[in-house]
Amino acid sequence: MDFPILDTQVYNHRLVYLDNAATTQKPRAVIETLTNYYLTLNSNIHRGAHYLAAQATERYEGVRRQVQAFINARSSNEIVFTRGTTESINLVASSFGRGFLKAGDEVIVSGMEHHSNIVPWQLACELAGASLRVIPFSDEGVLDLEAYRSLFTARTRIVACTHVSNTLGTINPVKEIVDIAHSHGVPVLIDGAQAVAHMKVDVQQIGCDFYCFSGHKMYAPMGVGVMYGREELLSQLPPYQGGGEMIKDVTFERTTYNELPFRFEAGTPSVGDVLGLGAAIDFMQEQGIEHIAHHEDELLHYATERLLTVPGMRLFGTAPHKAGVISFLIGEAHPYDVGTLLDKLGVAVRTGHHCTQPIMDRYGIPGTVRASFACYTTHDDVDALVAALNRIAPMLT
């Protein structure tokens, strides 16, 4: 099968893997690409004159062009490889903060952000003497765009917003969010970690200035991610890290920085993982991104209806436009207890605050149980979750 790990037995039950928002499982083609790199091609890139270095460099830069096409960036110079979404956002927050944030300035974020799109901006604001302003959201998990419009002032410097909430599943109207910001002359960063595996992303259509995502949430290895940035804006940012590759000339008096995108890729990259990202994109395109989106949307509606039949079910995040993420509680039971009991029945879910503590504070709860879907999730998986919950619900309520 494409995903060998799904044959795993857990406590004498078949594995029902519903933790895809944390990380997706890897298809055989990605695993083989990673293995083959270390068996046949392992070399550092860009610096060597020998055959392996040249071949590895060609493959690596080929994936950069592949990512460019995948998200419809204008140029491969706009594609920067990182370790993941978190590093991508930290890169932008650090470089943009040093280049553009001053005392009294403001950064707008939404109330449903992952900590990775809050804390880096807090750090940047602390250094500059700037402040965060927060877009509220409704009980259903829908951003208040009128409140968003009212947050802009002459000191607003950037907006940072998630495309899809990892906790609520809400698909935010990112193009409208960008258009509103641009009408004030303000750039926008989009956290796309929960979007790229589930829908077609076109950064030119969205119009965003930065778009960040991780490989491991889209069937690629851990340790690789992408920061897309508009070339004209990237060229104005100071480097994020110093070291090899990001330089042209170094003396003890001064350093001349490399051209885009290498200016932001200091040190030896994870070449094998980047090649694995290319294989994952191939896999997604072979499956058909529109087909994946339709499949997961149908599963979401099916699962929501089935879960509402479970005694004590409480759903969090009921926006009309959602991705395949369902957060819930059973009565007043602690989410960790629910997750532990489900695990004993072979069902893998995520429990806790999902790195979105402000969302939990908004609802006055300690956390949720989260089931999340991927292209390989089936109706049988949903049925197994519901059956397991019906079995354990009497113990919890």
ChimeraX attribute file (.defattr): number of C-alpha atoms within 10 A of each C-alpha:
attribute: neighborCount
match mode: 1-to-1
recipient: residues
	/A:1	8
	/A:2	13
	/A:3	15
	/A:4	11
	/A:5	14
	/A:6	15
	/A:7	11
	/A:8	14
	/A:9	12
	/A:10	15
	/A:11	11
	/A:12	10
	/A:13	13
	/A:14	16
	/A:15	20
	/A:16	25
	/A:17	25
	/A:18	23
	/A:19	20
	/A:20	26
	/A:21	27
	/A:22	16
	/A:23	20
	/A:24	24
	/A:25	21
	/A:26	22
	/A:27	18
	/A:28	17
	/A:29	17
	/A:30	25
	/A:31	18
	/A:32	12
	/A:33	19
	/A:34	21
	/A:35	15
	/A:36	13
	/A:37	17
	/A:38	12
	/A:39	9
	/A:40	10
	/A:41	18
	/A:42	16
	/A:43	20
	/A:44	16
	/A:45	21
	/A:46	15
	/A:47	12
	/A:48	13
	/A:49	9
	/A:50	9
	/A:51	11
	/A:52	16
	/A:53	18
	/A:54	18
	/A:55	14
	/A:56	23
	/A:57	19
	/A:58	14
	/A:59	19
	/A:60	22
	/A:61	17
	/A:62	16
	/A:63	21
	/A:64	24
	/A:65	18
	/A:66	18
	/A:67	22
	/A:68	20
	/A:69	14
	/A:70	18
	/A:71	18
	/A:72	16
	/A:73	21
	/A:74	14
	/A:75	15
	/A:76	21
	/A:77	20
	/A:78	25
	/A:79	28
	/A:80	21
	/A:81	25
	/A:82	26
	/A:83	21
	/A:84	21
	/A:85	27
	/A:86	22
	/A:87	21
	/A:88	26
	/A:89	28
	/A:90	20
	/A:91	20
	/A:92	26
	/A:93	26
	/A:94	23
	/A:95	21
	/A:96	22
	/A:97	25
	/A:98	18
	/A:99	13
	/A:100	13
	/A:101	25
	/A:102	18
	/A:103	13
	/A:104	12
	/A:105	19
	/A:106	23
	/A:107	24
	/A:108	23
	/A:109	23
	/A:110	21
	/A:111	22
	/A:112	29
	/A:113	26
	/A:114	24
	/A:115	15
	/A:116	17
	/A:117	25
	/A:118	23
	/A:119	15
	/A:120	20
	/A:121	27
	/A:122	17
	/A:123	16
	/A:124	23
	/A:125	24
	/A:126	14
	/A:127	15
	/A:128	17
	/A:129	15
	/A:130	22
	/A:131	20
	/A:132	17
	/A:133	16
	/A:134	17
	/A:135	20
	/A:136	19
	/A:137	18
	/A:138	12
	/A:139	13
	/A:140	14
	/A:141	25
	/A:142	20
	/A:143	22
	/A:144	14
	/A:145	16
	/A:146	10
	/A:147	13
	/A:148	20
	/A:149	14
	/A:150	9
	/A:151	15
	/A:152	20
	/A:153	11
	/A:154	10
	/A:155	16
	/A:156	23
	/A:157	23
	/A:158	25
	/A:159	24
	/A:160	25
	/A:161	26
	/A:162	27
	/A:163	25
	/A:164	28
	/A:165	26
	/A:166	27
	/A:167	30
	/A:168	26
	/A:169	25
	/A:170	25
	/A:171	21
	/A:172	19
	/A:173	16
	/A:174	19
	/A:175	16
	/A:176	13
	/A:177	22
	/A:178	22
	/A:179	17
	/A:180	17
	/A:181	22
	/A:182	17
	/A:183	9
	/A:184	14
	/A:185	13
	/A:186	19
	/A:187	20
	/A:188	25
	/A:189	26
	/A:190	26
	/A:191	27
	/A:192	22
	/A:193	29
	/A:194	28
	/A:195	22
	/A:196	22
	/A:197	27
	/A:198	26
	/A:199	17
	/A:200	16
	/A:201	18
	/A:202	16
	/A:203	22
	/A:204	14
	/A:205	11
	/A:206	17
	/A:207	19
	/A:208	23
	/A:209	23
	/A:210	24
	/A:211	30
	/A:212	27
	/A:213	29
	/A:214	31
	/A:215	29
	/A:216	28
	/A:217	26
	/A:218	27
	/A:219	27
	/A:220	30
	/A:221	26
	/A:222	21
	/A:223	17
	/A:224	25
	/A:225	27
	/A:226	28
	/A:227	28
	/A:228	30
	/A:229	24
	/A:230	20
	/A:231	19
	/A:232	10
	/A:233	13
	/A:234	22
	/A:235	16
	/A:236	12
	/A:237	19
	/A:238	17
	/A:239	24
	/A:240	18
	/A:241	15
	/A:242	15
	/A:243	12
	/A:244	16
	/A:245	20
	/A:246	22
	/A:247	19
	/A:248	13
	/A:249	10
	/A:250	12
	/A:251	7
	/A:252	5
	/A:253	5
	/A:254	8
	/A:255	12
	/A:256	12
	/A:257	18
	/A:258	17
	/A:259	14
	/A:260	17
	/A:261	19
	/A:262	20
	/A:263	25
	/A:264	27
	/A:265	22
	/A:266	17
	/A:267	13
	/A:268	12
	/A:269	18
	/A:270	16
	/A:271	24
	/A:272	24
	/A:273	25
	/A:274	29
	/A:275	25
	/A:276	28
	/A:277	30
	/A:278	24
	/A:279	24
	/A:280	26
	/A:281	24
	/A:282	16
	/A:283	20
	/A:284	18
	/A:285	14
	/A:286	10
	/A:287	12
	/A:288	14
	/A:289	20
	/A:290	13
	/A:291	16
	/A:292	19
	/A:293	19
	/A:294	15
	/A:295	19
	/A:296	23
	/A:297	19
	/A:298	12
	/A:299	21
	/A:300	22
	/A:301	12
	/A:302	14
	/A:303	21
	/A:304	16
	/A:305	11
	/A:306	15
	/A:307	21
	/A:308	13
	/A:309	11
	/A:310	17
	/A:311	15
	/A:312	18
	/A:313	15
	/A:314	15
	/A:315	19
	/A:316	21
	/A:317	20
	/A:318	18
	/A:319	18
	/A:320	11
	/A:321	14
	/A:322	20
	/A:323	25
	/A:324	27
	/A:325	28
	/A:326	24
	/A:327	21
	/A:328	21
	/A:329	20
	/A:330	22
	/A:331	14
	/A:332	12
	/A:333	15
	/A:334	18
	/A:335	22
	/A:336	15
	/A:337	13
	/A:338	22
	/A:339	20
	/A:340	15
	/A:341	17
	/A:342	20
	/A:343	19
	/A:344	14
	/A:345	22
	/A:346	21
	/A:347	25
	/A:348	22
	/A:349	22
	/A:350	22
	/A:351	22
	/A:352	18
	/A:353	20
	/A:354	19
	/A:355	15
	/A:356	22
	/A:357	18
	/A:358	16
	/A:359	23
	/A:360	19
	/A:361	12
	/A:362	14
	/A:363	11
	/A:364	9
	/A:365	16
	/A:366	13
	/A:367	24
	/A:368	27
	/A:369	24
	/A:370	29
	/A:371	25
	/A:372	26
	/A:373	25
	/A:374	26
	/A:375	19
	/A:376	15
	/A:377	17
	/A:378	15
	/A:379	13
	/A:380	10
	/A:381	20
	/A:382	24
	/A:383	15
	/A:384	19
	/A:385	25
	/A:386	18
	/A:387	16
	/A:388	19
	/A:389	23
	/A:390	16
	/A:391	14
	/A:392	16
	/A:393	19
	/A:394	11
	/A:395	10
	/A:396	15
	/A:397	11
